[in-house]
Amino acid sequence: MCYNSNMKNYSLEKGFTLAEVLITIGIIGVVAALTIPTLIKNYQEKVMVSKVKQAHSQLMNAVQMYVAQNNCQNMLCLFDTSKTSDEVAAELTKVLKKSKVCKSGDTENVCKYYGVKANTPFKKDGVYATSIGLNNFGRIGLQNGIIFQVTMQSSCIKTQDRVYRDENGFEIGREEVTVDACAYVYMDINNTQDPNQLGADFYQYVVKSNGNIEPVHKNLLNNALLYNKIEYTPYNVGEVVK
């Protein structure tokens, strides 16, 4: 028998079966389903933290610049209780670049009324409710999407009622307390977009009679500024408390 010396030897290699391919794809899909939402959430949190830091820096720098430019002793020269919210907002825009002061009747998105939710579910009369409602007076809109809103008070030291509620949000009592607040400044990092919730995209400051400006909920702001995290409980306004 003769053999052709030029004949090539071929070896048969076993490939993947269809079942094995499908199982591999399935495993990849499960891993992706488990990890992608976490990756997206982490990315969104990083974006929000970055915006909180940017907005906080812009607000503090603007107030301090106003004080320096006007040779003021402290921030009360800006947040003078004899001024209206619109007047203070207009003065702030002199040091805030590319900003707009909302006026009554403005229909732009940055100027519209919207509600803000508490960091954890706020219950009122048996339903989940907003804790703050913002009108357009004293509101400043920046081109980068940040909103500042000034709400001036008629005096720095005053008394007001503190409401106590039961587990379903029904009022069970009131107490008169003394409050030190010459003005409140609200900061929204993403215009009027959701979630519109304290400790997420929304933060609140108070200007006190000593001329200092401080966060109302210091722990919420520090979460972002110091610990690079955003913590809040999502909930829907109007749902019945269960």
N, C-alpha and C positions, 0 to 999 in steps of 0.2 A: 504494500500500500504506500502510495506517495503522499507526502505532505508538502504544502506550499509554505516555504520558509517566510514568505512575506505576509502571511495571514496574521492579522492582529488579534490579540486576545482581548476579549471584552468581559468585564465583570459586571454582574447585575447588582445594583445597590437598591436596597429597600427604601422606598419613600414613605411619607406620612399618609396614613389612611384618611378618608373624609371624616371619620368619627373623631380622630385625633385632632384634626384641624379645627373642627367645630368645638371640641372641648377647650382647646387653647384659646380660641376667640371668646368663648363664654367666660373663661377665667379672666381674660383681659378686660372684658366688659364689666364684670363684677368689681374688679379692682378699681376700674375707672369710675364706676358709679359710687364707690365708697370714698374715693380720694378727691375727685374733681370738685364736688360741692364744698369740701373743706378748703381746697386751694382757692376757690372763688371767694369764699367768705373771708379768708385771710387776706386776700388781695384787696377786697372792698374795705376791710378794716384798716389796712395800711393807707389807703387813699383818704379815708375819713380822718384818720389821725393826722395825716399831713395837712389836710385842709383846716383842721381845728388849730393846729400850731400856727399856720399862716394867718388865719383870721384873728387869733388872739394877739399875735405879734403886731398886726396892722392896727388893731384897736388901741393897744397900749402905747404904741409909737405915736399914733395920731393925737391921743390925749396929752402925752408928755410933750410933744412938739408944740401943741397949742399953748400949754402952760409956759414953755420956754419962750416962745415968740411974743407972748403977751406979758412977760415978766411977772407972772402970777406966783403967789405964795404956795398955792396948791390947786387941786382940780376944781375947787368950788368957784373959781372965777369963770370956768366954763359951765359947770352944773349949778349955776345960781338959781335958787328957787323962784326968783322973780321972773325968770325967762320961761317961755313956752317950750314945749318939746320940739316944735318946728324950728324955733330960733336956735336952739342948741344944735340940732341936726344941721342947719345951714352953716353954722360956724365950724362944725367938724369937717364939712366938705371942703373947707378952705385948705385943710392939710391932708385930706384923703384924696388922692389923685383919681381922676376919671370916675367920679361918683355922682349919683343923682338923688335929690331929695324928693320924696313923694309928696304930692299935694292932693287935697280933697278933689275927688272926681277923676283922678288918674286911673286909667284902665289897664296899664301895663301889668304883666304878671308879677313883677317885683313889688308892685304896690297894692296888690289885692289883699283882702282880709283872709286870714287863715287861723285855724286852731292849732295849738301845740299840746301834745300829750305829756303826762308825767313820765318819769323814768320807769316806774313800775305802775301797773294798772291803777288808775284813779277812779274811784267809785263814787257816784253821786246819784242818790235816789234810785238805787237798784240797777243802774246801768253803768257801763264804762264810759267815761267822759273826758273831755279835754280839760287841762288845768289852766291854760292861758289862751286868750283870744287876742290876736294882734290886728289892730286897725292900721291905716296907712299914715297916720300923723307921726311925725318925728322919725320917719323911716328913711334910711339911706341905702341905696342899691349900688354896689360896685360892679364894674365890668367883669370881674372874675367870678361873679355869682354869689358873692358874700353879701349878706344883709346885716346892717346894724339898725337897731331901733331904740330911740331914746324916749323914755316916759318920765317926765318931770313931775315932782311932787310939790305941793303948795308949801310944805315946810319939812325940815329934816326929821324932827322928833315929833311923833304923833302917836295916838292910840288907835287901835283897830281891833276888831273881833277875830279871835282864832276859833275856827269851827272844828268841833270834834264829831266824828262819824262812826257808825257801827261797821261791822264787817261787810254790809251790803251798801254802804255809802249814804245811809240815812242819818240826818243830823240828830245828835243826841245831847248836844250842849255847846255853849259858847263861853269864851273867856276873853276879857279885855286885856290886851297886852300893849306894851310900849315898843314902838318900832323906830329904828334909826335908819332913815332912808331919804336922802335928798333927791335921788333919781335912780331909775333902773335902766340898764342898758341890756338889750337882747341881741344875741349873735346867732345868725343862722348861716351855716357854711355852704349851703347848696340851694340858695334862693328859696322858693316856696315848695320845693320838691319834698316828697316823703323821705324819711319817716316822720319828719317834724316832731321830734321827740327829745325831751331833755336827756342829756348824756349821750345822745347819738349825733345828730346834726345841729342841735340847738343848745345854747348855753345862756345863762343869765348872770348879770353882774349888778351890784348895788353900790351906789356912791354914798358914803357916810359923812356925818357932820364933821369928822376930823380931816376931811379932804381926800380920803383914800377911796380907791375903787377895788372891790373884792368880788370874787365869784360867790353867788348865793349858795350853790352846791359845790363846795370846794373839791369834794372827793370825786365828783363826776368829771370835772375839768382836769384834775390831776391824773385820772386814768389815762387820758390822752397825752397830756404834756409830759408826764414823768414816766408812765408805765407803758406807753404806746399801745393802749387797748381801748376798745369801746364796749361798754356793757349796758344793755338795756333790755327790757322785756317787751316784745312786740304784742300789741293787742288792738282790737278794732273798737273804735268809738261807737256807741249806740247798742252794743251787744248787752244782753241781760246778764247780770252778775249771777253766777251759778255757785 
